[in-house]
Amino acid sequence: MQDLFVYGTLQPHAGTRMGEWIAGRLVRAEPAWAPGRIVAVKGGNGWFPALLPARSGAKVRGTLCRLDLRPGDLARLDRYEGREYRRICMPVRLASGRRTPAQIYVWRASQPKAAPVIRDGDYLGWLARTGRQAFTTLRNGT
């Protein structure tokens, strides 16, 4: 079993191909928050979020997923996320207030110029509010 915090197109309810892939391996999902801030990046056919280090207690809303992964599944996720992201372990906070460690993808490339900041840390809410579409383009063979 693997705990993975997802905050963008990998969320099982995001309506994306990779979100559906995650949903097919899901044992349990619950709302959670991670320290950081996110910006929206335009790519392919839509937008995706980039999690950046937090200043002054900012937090990102997402889903803590307990996944039943097969050998090679984490490598597939790493390929999909690409070189711009790095998977690290960090604490996330559940709705109950409990903290738990989870794998999470953080942005490691330079911050894209003119990338809109998602101030409330809720990528899916931002998509709904702005009428923009989630990134769903095939990426790195996934």
Helices and strands as residue ranges (DSSP letters): E 2-6, H 17-23, E 26-35, E 37-43, E 46-52, E 59-67, H 73-81, E 85-94, E 99-107, E 117-118, H 123-130
